[in-house]
């Protein structure tokens, strides 16, 4: 489980990357949202999207970018976006968080292009104030 303190660290790391690239973002931490931040001037419509990306990534324990690749018409998850009462999003910006080998949460980011959203979500690895392995009792970002 991602604690509130761990979620704050995830968000701080993502905010740092979003600021570096000059793109205001909405950032949601954990699959069942523990914390959410809407940066100044981030799109209001992206609040829900960031939360659904975190949910999707945690529900499938896979990045939303990877899930999107498997959700094409010939993929094993084709049509998955229509499930779960519209809570599943299949575009980049959701990344699972692991503790050891177990997925314990996710981060969801929305507000830029798919590439920007994914880069900000993955930045938790390199921009954390703390060593990556100690984000929250050894919580790490899945690749």
N, C-alpha and C positions, 0 to 999 in steps of 0.2 A: 504494500500500500504506500502511496506517496503521501507524506505528511504535508501540512500547510507550509512548514519551513522549507521542505524540499520543493514544493510547488513554487514558492517564492524565488528560490534559486534558479529553477528552470525558467521562470518568466524573466528574471533579471538577465540571464544569459541570452535569451532570445531578444529581449529589448535592446541589449547592447548591439547585436548584429543588425537589427532593424534600423537602429540609429545610424550605424556605420554605412548602410546602403541608402539611407535617406528615405526609407519607406515606412510610414506609420502602420502598425499592425495591431490586430487583435490576437491575443495569445491566451490559450486555455491550457491548463495543466491538469493532467490525470484524465482517465477515461470517463469517470463520473466526476465531473468538474470539482476540483478542490479550490482552484483559484483561476481568475480571469482578469486580464488587463486590456483595456482599450486605450492605446496610446493616443496622445493628442493628435487630432485630425485624421485618425483612422476611420475608415468607413463604418457607419452604423450597421449596414447590411452584413458586414463581415463578422459581427459578434456571433451570430448563430452559426455561420459557416465554420469559424474556428472551433467552436464547441463540438460541432458534428464531425469535424476532422479528427479531433481528439477521441471522440466516442468510437468512430469507425476504426481508427488505428488500434485502439484497445480491444474492441470487439473481435477483430480478426488477428490481432497481434502481428501486424504487418504495416509497413508504411502505406499511406494512402496512394503514394506514387506507384508503388509496386502493385497494390491492389488494382489500380486503374489499368495497368498492363495486362492483368489477368481477367479484366472485365470487358474486354473487347468482344466482338461478336463470335470469335472463334475460341475465346478463353473459357476457362473452367468456372469463372464467376460471372459470366454474362448475365445481365439483368439484376445483379445483386443490389444495385442502387435503388431499386424499387421496393426493397424489403425494409423491415423495421420501421414502418410508418414514416418513411422519408428521412430517417436519421443517418443513412449511409451516404457518404460522399466519396466519389472516386476520382479526385484530382489531388495533386501534390499539396503537402503542407501538414500532414499528420504523421507523427513518428512515435513508435512505441518506446517506453522506458522499461529497462530490465533491472532486476536485482539478482545478480548472479546469472542463472540461466532462465529465470522466471520473469515473465512480463508482468509488471505491477502497475502500469499506468501508461499515459501517453501525453504528448504535447500536440496541440493543434494550432496552426497559424494561418491567418487570412488577412489580406489587405493589399497584396501586390500580385505580381504574376505568379504562376505556378512555380517557376524556378525560384523566385524570391521567397515565396512562402516556405518551400522545402529547405532552402538554404538557411533561413532563420530558424526553422525547427531543428535542423541538424546542428546549428551553432551552439546548442546547449553543450555539445561535446567539447568545443574548443574555447568557448568564451565564459565558462563558468568561473565564478570567483574562487571556487574551490577546485581541487583536482577532480577531474572527470569521474574517477572511480568513487569519489566520496560525495557525490552530489546529494545523496540522502541514504546513508547506510548502504553504500555500494550500488546505488541506482545509476544505470547507464542508458545511453540511447542506443536502440537497435539499429543495425544497418541492414 
